[in-house]
Each structure stands twice: as C-alpha cells, then as structure tokens.
Amino acid sequence: MDIIRDDAIDPAPLAGKRVAIIGYGNQGRAQALNLADSGIDLVIGLREGSDTFDKVRADGLTPVNIEDAPKGAALTMMLVPDEQMTGIYGVIEPALEHGSALGFSHGLAEHFGYIDPREDLDVILVAPKGPGTALRQLYTEGKGMPALWAVSTDKSGKAKQIALAYGKAIGCARAGLIASSFEEECVADLFNEQAVVWGGVPALLLAGYETLVEAGYSEEVAYFECITELKLLADLIEARGIAGMREAISNTAELGAVLGGPAIVDFPVRKRMREILKSVQQGEFAAQLAEEAAEGYPLLKKMRAEAGDHASEVTLAKLARLSPNKPSSD
Ligand SMILES: NC(=O)c1ccc[n+]([C@@H]2O[C@H](COP(=O)([O-])OP(=O)(O)OC[C@H]3O[C@@H](n4cnc5c(N)ncnc54)[C@H](OP(=O)(O)O)[C@@H]3O)[C@@H](O)[C@H]2O)c1
C-alpha cells in the first residue's frame, strides 16, 4: 500500500493560493483551522443568514456568501452534508474558477452521481479517518490523523500534487496519506457505518443489555457488562490489535471470547454483511439517503426519538449519578 508522509510532499501546489471551504461544521471547522495554522489563505462559504458567520469571525477566519466563496480559489472543498451536495454544487458552480480543483472528504456525492463536476475541474478526495474534533486536536498536539486520498479527474495533470499538499496542510500527512479511490473510500466507509462499527456494534450492545435484563439481571450490571466495557476493548485494540487485546485479558474471558464470537457472528450474519455491501455498491443506500433528505429526514427523526426513549438511557442516567466526577443534583 502506498502511504505518503509529510517529508515527501511538496506544499507548493497550495502555497500562495486561496482555498475555499464550503461549510463550517464537523470537518469544515477543523480543516479550516488547521489550514489557517499551516499558513494557507482561505475563505469560508456559508449560506445566506447562517448563524455560523459570527462563529467563523470569532475563530479569526473570513466568512463569505456561499455563491461567492470559490471566486479566486485554486481549490474549493465541499465540507457540507453529503445529501445536500446536489443543491449546494448548483449554487457554487458558476463561481468555480476555470481549471481549479474541487475537493471532497467523502466519495459518496461524486461516486453515486449526486453531482456531476464541470469538465474543466480537477476532482480530488482527502478523507480524514475520524471526526473533525479529533482532527483539530491532533493537529494542535503536533500529531496528525491518517487520511485517504484519491483523484477522479486530473484535468491539470497536477491533481495528485494538490490532494497531497492539502492533506499536508490539514496535518494528515504527519500520520500518513493512503492512496485509495472515490469508490473504495465511499463503499468501505458506508459498509462500516452500516454493518460494523456504527450500526452493528451498538445493535449488538443493546441486544446484549436486553438479553440480561429480560433474564432478570439488574439494569445497572447489564449496562456495565454490555455497554460500558466497550471503551476498555476499544482502548486495548487501539494499543495492541485484536490478538494483543486477547493476551491482556484473563483465560476465562479469552476462552469465552473465542467460543462466543464465532457463535454470534455466524454464517447468516456474514451473509447479511455481504448483502449490505452489495446494496451499498449498487447505490441503493445512496438513493435512500437522497430520498430521506428530500422528505425532511422522517426516518432519522423517528429513530432519534426512539433511541432517547430506550431503557438503557434511563440506566445510563442512574449510573451517571454514581459517577464520582458528577456533582449530585439530589
Ligand atoms: N463528520 C465527520 O467527522 C466526517 C469525517 C470524515 C468525512 N466527513 C465528510 O465531510 C463532509 C462534511 O461532513 P460534516 O459532518 O463536517 O458536515 P456537517 O457538520 O453536517 O456540515 C455542516 C455545515 O454544512 C452547512 N450546510 C448544511 N446544509 C447546508 C445547505 N443546504 N446549504 C448550505 N450549507 C449547508 C452548515 O451550514 P450552517 O453553518 O449554516 O448550519 C454547516 O456549516 C461530508 O462529505 C462527510 O461525509 C465527515
């Protein structure tokens, strides 16, 4: 695998050039602050009437109306919700400089055709592998978050150099820039969100909690066992890998894990994982996301309300009162 680090990257493609950041949310704010600290000239494009104008000014950066942001910019980064990109691209396209670069931090909008970038543009991807808060925190500590990079259109012949210079300026090359493609970054990311870390794991934790409570065990013990311990596992895996994690636990836990894991993640689970991967690859999820946004996010609103009502949330509130770091309100 091709991993490129700071020393191997020439910052020249962005030196003395302007970057336009569209959106100032999770990624927009973190990437913009890192760029500014790396000495890059930038503007932040926001929709008319946005409350975020004041926040950008308070951070010492320059907000402008979204439709003007790309004027004079060598690179315009689309750091807005993926499902809103069709409309937003339509608004900014007239201002994109001829022969400039258009950038993304996730491949979905380009890969699944939410947008059709103008033919004269370079189209690049620099996708940090984590949330904006951590991207910023690592940068301020002199470290970096790894990122995937890719080019889907190289009109200028310099798209790769622009992507790498951008990855360097947001601090990701300190950890490493990994060569990928829009398709690979997007499909692997959507698959993980649905089947593994963000979809599969929380569903498994709640199913475990419910199984213990249904069997008459206390909600607090069920919460500690099935939900709280996830952080211990994640820390061990981050530090030592999965084999190293197993070395750090008791023989009892290790034997239970090697017997129980495959019994839970059995053939039907793997079959459903492959089905999820296929539906992602075929664009079914991308179509569902666009439809959900067009209808005002009915499913997301319903699921958010239901998640807050789950019995485990009441248990969490009780346990929070036990925390030595929390002032008691009683
Ligand atoms: N979240 C992450 O940690 C993460 C990690 C890796 C990659 N990514 C990718 O990074 C990109 C940005 O994601 P994000 O999570 O940073 O987005 P986000 O926080 O939801 O973006 C919020 C920003 O988008 C603006 N915005 C929302 N809808 C808009 C509209 N219709 N017109 C104009 N502006 C609009 C908001 O404007 P206001 O300020 O006016 O509200 C705000 O500034 C996505 O491609 C995502 O997949 C995200």
PDBQT file of the ligand as one rigid body, heavy atoms in Angstrom, charges set to zero:
ROOT
HETATM    1  N1  LIG A 401     -18.360  14.279  10.471  1.00  0.00    +0.000 N 
HETATM    2  C1  LIG A 401     -17.160  13.767  10.331  1.00  0.00    +0.000 C 
HETATM    3  O1  LIG A 401     -16.435  13.633  11.292  1.00  0.00    +0.000 OA
HETATM    4  C2  LIG A 401     -16.624  13.357   8.971  1.00  0.00    +0.000 A 
HETATM    5  C3  LIG A 401     -15.481  12.548   8.887  1.00  0.00    +0.000 A 
HETATM    6  C4  LIG A 401     -14.931  12.287   7.621  1.00  0.00    +0.000 A 
HETATM    7  C5  LIG A 401     -15.531  12.799   6.488  1.00  0.00    +0.000 A 
HETATM    8  N2  LIG A 401     -16.672  13.536   6.605  1.00  0.00    +0.000 N 
HETATM    9  C6  LIG A 401     -17.268  14.110   5.390  1.00  0.00    +0.000 C 
HETATM   10  O2  LIG A 401     -17.066  15.521   5.437  1.00  0.00    +0.000 OA
HETATM   11  C7  LIG A 401     -18.147  16.181   4.769  1.00  0.00    +0.000 C 
HETATM   12  C8  LIG A 401     -18.786  17.163   5.719  1.00  0.00    +0.000 C 
HETATM   13  O3  LIG A 401     -19.379  16.443   6.780  1.00  0.00    +0.000 OA
HETATM   14  P1  LIG A 401     -19.652  17.142   8.191  1.00  0.00    +0.000 P 
HETATM   15  O4  LIG A 401     -20.064  16.066   9.135  1.00  0.00    +0.000 OA
HETATM   16  O5  LIG A 401     -18.494  18.028   8.513  1.00  0.00    +0.000 OA
HETATM   17  O6  LIG A 401     -20.916  18.048   7.815  1.00  0.00    +0.000 OA
HETATM   18  P2  LIG A 401     -21.752  18.956   8.801  1.00  0.00    +0.000 P 
HETATM   19  O7  LIG A 401     -21.034  19.166  10.090  1.00  0.00    +0.000 OA
HETATM   20  O8  LIG A 401     -23.141  18.419   8.893  1.00  0.00    +0.000 OA
HETATM   21  O9  LIG A 401     -21.793  20.322   7.952  1.00  0.00    +0.000 OA
HETATM   22  C9  LIG A 401     -22.397  21.418   8.498  1.00  0.00    +0.000 C 
HETATM   23  C10 LIG A 401     -22.097  22.619   7.625  1.00  0.00    +0.000 C 
HETATM   24  O10 LIG A 401     -22.789  22.472   6.374  1.00  0.00    +0.000 OA
HETATM   25  C11 LIG A 401     -23.614  23.630   6.168  1.00  0.00    +0.000 C 
HETATM   26  N3  LIG A 401     -24.831  23.246   5.442  1.00  0.00    +0.000 N 
HETATM   27  C12 LIG A 401     -25.717  22.258   5.755  1.00  0.00    +0.000 A 
HETATM   28  N4  LIG A 401     -26.716  22.227   4.871  1.00  0.00    +0.000 NA
HETATM   29  C13 LIG A 401     -26.492  23.239   4.004  1.00  0.00    +0.000 A 
HETATM   30  C14 LIG A 401     -27.196  23.737   2.872  1.00  0.00    +0.000 A 
HETATM   31  N5  LIG A 401     -28.316  23.168   2.431  1.00  0.00    +0.000 N 
HETATM   32  N6  LIG A 401     -26.655  24.818   2.223  1.00  0.00    +0.000 NA
HETATM   33  C15 LIG A 401     -25.513  25.383   2.638  1.00  0.00    +0.000 A 
HETATM   34  N7  LIG A 401     -24.799  24.967   3.714  1.00  0.00    +0.000 NA
HETATM   35  C16 LIG A 401     -25.283  23.900   4.373  1.00  0.00    +0.000 A 
HETATM   36  C17 LIG A 401     -23.961  24.086   7.574  1.00  0.00    +0.000 C 
HETATM   37  O11 LIG A 401     -24.354  25.434   7.476  1.00  0.00    +0.000 OA
HETATM   38  P3  LIG A 401     -24.756  26.311   8.779  1.00  0.00    +0.000 P 
HETATM   39  O12 LIG A 401     -23.453  26.624   9.427  1.00  0.00    +0.000 OA
HETATM   40  O13 LIG A 401     -25.467  27.473   8.199  1.00  0.00    +0.000 OA
HETATM   41  O14 LIG A 401     -25.639  25.423   9.617  1.00  0.00    +0.000 OA
HETATM   42  C18 LIG A 401     -22.635  23.878   8.291  1.00  0.00    +0.000 C 
HETATM   43  O15 LIG A 401     -21.749  24.959   8.102  1.00  0.00    +0.000 OA
HETATM   44  C19 LIG A 401     -19.094  15.077   4.311  1.00  0.00    +0.000 C 
HETATM   45  O16 LIG A 401     -18.761  14.722   2.994  1.00  0.00    +0.000 OA
HETATM   46  C20 LIG A 401     -18.774  13.934   5.259  1.00  0.00    +0.000 C 
HETATM   47  O17 LIG A 401     -19.113  12.648   4.744  1.00  0.00    +0.000 OA
HETATM   48  C21 LIG A 401     -17.214  13.833   7.814  1.00  0.00    +0.000 A 
ENDROOT
TORSDOF 0
